[in-house]
């Protein structure tokens, strides 16, 4: 009988995992809310907008926290045998994801500012405009916001596909580093 050798997966920190999964749910929710907004009119549109704006700002704040955490607590190393092209693709896709998580809400906020629409978080709490009122700029930013959303959706599909490839086919520890909540080692301490 051959002994089973178990390797311990080096995991992302608990904070990184919590932020990842919380933001994954929020971003997917935002993409669906945005799609429904584009197809809605009347009271349902207003309700979706009232949900979309504060969620976008929450995603912006969480993305900033997540980026700060990633800079302070580096992610676990990629598997030693991973080809260079996959390493480059992993780095590039993560940079693109972070850029989109920050750019999407900022472009949305700028778009609303240029359209002279308030960014209401809840009740009387509103964010100040970050751009001057300009209908042409509003139209440009609205178009940009839509294309950034399509890009984000595409990058998420590729990200999920890569995670499934690593988790189901390659089984190289990349997926459990973010997806597992069992005890294991993190890049630092599992705190």
C-alpha positions as CSV (number, residue, x, y, z in Angstrom):
1,X,0.0,0.0,0.0
2,X,1.4,3.4,-1.1
3,X,1.3,6.1,1.6
4,X,-0.7,9.2,0.8
5,X,1.4,12.3,0.8
6,X,-0.6,15.4,1.6
7,X,0.9,18.8,0.9
8,X,-0.4,21.8,2.8
9,X,-1.8,24.5,0.6
10,X,-0.4,28.0,1.3
11,X,-3.6,30.1,1.4
12,X,-4.4,33.8,1.0
13,X,-5.0,35.6,4.3
14,X,-8.5,35.3,5.9
15,X,-9.0,39.0,5.1
16,X,-8.1,38.5,1.5
17,X,-10.4,35.5,1.2
18,X,-13.3,37.4,2.8
19,X,-12.8,40.4,0.6
20,X,-12.5,38.2,-2.5
21,X,-15.8,36.4,-2.0
22,X,-17.7,39.4,-0.6
23,X,-16.7,41.4,-3.7
24,X,-17.3,38.5,-6.1
25,X,-20.9,38.4,-4.9
26,X,-21.3,42.2,-5.0
27,X,-19.7,42.6,-8.4
28,X,-21.8,39.9,-10.0
29,X,-24.9,41.5,-8.3
30,X,-23.9,44.9,-9.7
31,X,-23.5,43.5,-13.2
32,X,-27.0,41.9,-13.1
33,X,-28.5,45.1,-11.5
34,X,-26.8,47.1,-14.3
35,X,-28.2,44.8,-17.0
36,X,-31.7,45.0,-15.5
37,X,-31.4,48.8,-15.2
38,X,-30.6,49.0,-18.9
39,X,-33.8,47.1,-19.6
40,X,-36.1,48.8,-17.1
41,X,-38.3,51.9,-16.9
42,X,-40.4,53.5,-14.3
43,X,-40.4,52.7,-10.6
44,X,-38.3,49.5,-11.0
45,X,-35.5,51.6,-12.7
46,X,-35.5,54.1,-9.8
47,X,-35.2,51.2,-7.3
48,X,-32.4,49.6,-9.2
49,X,-30.5,52.9,-9.5
50,X,-31.0,53.5,-5.7
51,X,-29.3,50.1,-5.2
52,X,-26.6,50.4,-7.9
53,X,-25.1,53.7,-6.7
54,X,-24.2,52.8,-3.1
55,X,-23.1,49.3,-4.1
56,X,-20.7,50.9,-6.6
57,X,-19.2,53.1,-3.9
58,X,-19.0,50.2,-1.5
59,X,-17.1,48.2,-4.2
60,X,-14.8,51.1,-4.7
61,X,-14.0,51.3,-1.0
62,X,-13.6,47.5,-0.7
63,X,-11.3,47.4,-3.8
64,X,-9.1,50.1,-2.2
65,X,-8.9,48.0,1.1
66,X,-8.3,44.9,-0.9
67,X,-5.5,46.5,-2.9
68,X,-3.9,47.8,0.2
69,X,-4.1,44.4,1.8
70,X,-2.6,42.7,-1.2
71,X,0.4,45.2,-1.1
72,X,0.9,44.6,2.6
73,X,0.2,40.8,2.7
74,X,1.5,39.4,-0.6
75,X,-0.5,36.5,-2.2
76,X,0.9,33.0,-1.9
77,X,3.3,32.0,-4.6
78,X,2.1,30.3,-7.8
79,X,3.0,26.6,-8.3
80,X,6.7,26.1,-9.2
81,X,5.8,24.1,-12.3
82,X,3.5,26.8,-13.8
83,X,4.6,27.9,-17.3
84,X,5.7,31.4,-17.7
85,X,2.8,32.3,-20.0
86,X,0.3,31.3,-17.3
87,X,2.2,33.3,-14.7
88,X,2.1,36.4,-17.0
89,X,-1.6,35.8,-17.7
90,X,-2.3,35.4,-13.9
91,X,-0.5,38.7,-13.1
92,X,-2.1,40.5,-16.0
93,X,-5.6,39.3,-15.3
94,X,-5.3,40.4,-11.6
95,X,-4.0,43.8,-12.6
96,X,-6.9,44.2,-15.0
97,X,-9.4,43.0,-12.4
98,X,-8.1,45.5,-9.8
99,X,-8.1,48.3,-12.4
100,X,-11.7,47.5,-13.4
101,X,-12.9,47.3,-9.8
102,X,-11.6,50.8,-9.2
103,X,-12.3,52.3,-12.6
104,X,-15.9,51.2,-12.9
105,X,-17.2,53.0,-9.8
106,X,-15.0,56.1,-10.5
107,X,-16.3,56.3,-14.1
108,X,-19.9,55.8,-12.8
109,X,-19.4,58.5,-10.1
110,X,-17.9,60.8,-12.7
111,X,-20.7,60.1,-15.2
112,X,-23.3,61.0,-12.6
113,X,-21.4,64.1,-11.7
114,X,-21.2,65.2,-15.3
115,X,-24.9,64.5,-15.7
116,X,-25.6,66.6,-12.5
117,X,-27.2,63.5,-10.8
118,X,-26.6,63.1,-7.1
119,X,-24.8,60.1,-5.8
120,X,-27.0,59.2,-2.9
121,X,-25.6,56.6,-0.6
122,X,-28.6,56.4,1.8
123,X,-31.1,58.9,3.1
124,X,-29.5,62.4,3.1
125,X,-25.9,61.1,2.6
126,X,-24.7,62.2,-0.8
127,X,-21.2,62.2,-2.3
128,X,-19.9,65.4,-3.8
129,X,-19.5,65.7,-7.6
130,X,-16.1,64.8,-8.9
131,X,-16.5,66.4,-12.4
132,X,-18.3,69.5,-13.6
133,X,-21.7,69.3,-15.2
134,X,-21.2,68.6,-18.9
135,X,-23.7,66.7,-21.0
136,X,-21.2,65.6,-23.6
137,X,-18.8,64.3,-20.9
138,X,-21.8,62.5,-19.3
139,X,-22.6,60.7,-22.6
140,X,-18.9,59.7,-23.1
141,X,-18.6,58.4,-19.6
142,X,-21.9,56.5,-19.8
143,X,-20.6,54.8,-23.0
144,X,-17.3,54.0,-21.2
145,X,-19.1,52.7,-18.1
146,X,-21.1,50.2,-20.3
147,X,-17.9,49.0,-22.1
148,X,-16.0,48.7,-18.9
149,X,-18.9,46.5,-17.6
150,X,-18.7,44.2,-20.6
151,X,-14.9,44.0,-20.1
152,X,-15.3,43.2,-16.5
153,X,-17.8,40.5,-17.3
154,X,-15.4,39.0,-19.8
155,X,-12.5,39.1,-17.4
156,X,-14.6,37.4,-14.7
157,X,-15.6,34.6,-17.1
158,X,-11.9,34.0,-17.9
159,X,-11.0,34.3,-14.2
160,X,-13.6,31.7,-13.2
161,X,-12.5,29.5,-16.1
162,X,-8.9,29.6,-15.0
163,X,-9.9,28.9,-11.4
164,X,-11.9,25.8,-12.5
165,X,-9.0,24.7,-14.7
166,X,-6.6,24.9,-11.7
167,X,-9.1,23.3,-9.3
168,X,-10.6,20.5,-11.3
169,X,-8.0,19.6,-13.9
170,X,-4.5,20.7,-12.8
171,X,-5.2,20.4,-9.1
172,X,-2.2,22.4,-8.4
173,X,-3.4,24.2,-5.2
174,X,-4.2,27.5,-6.8
175,X,-8.0,27.2,-6.3
176,X,-7.8,26.0,-2.6
177,X,-5.5,28.9,-1.8
178,X,-8.6,31.2,-2.2
179,X,-11.5,28.9,-2.0
180,X,-10.8,26.7,1.0
181,X,-11.7,27.6,4.6
182,X,-10.1,24.5,6.1
183,X,-7.1,25.0,8.3
184,X,-4.0,25.5,6.4
185,X,-1.1,27.8,6.0
186,X,-1.3,31.3,4.6
187,X,1.4,33.5,3.1
188,X,1.8,34.7,6.6
189,X,-0.3,33.6,9.5
190,X,-3.9,32.5,9.0
191,X,-5.4,35.6,10.7
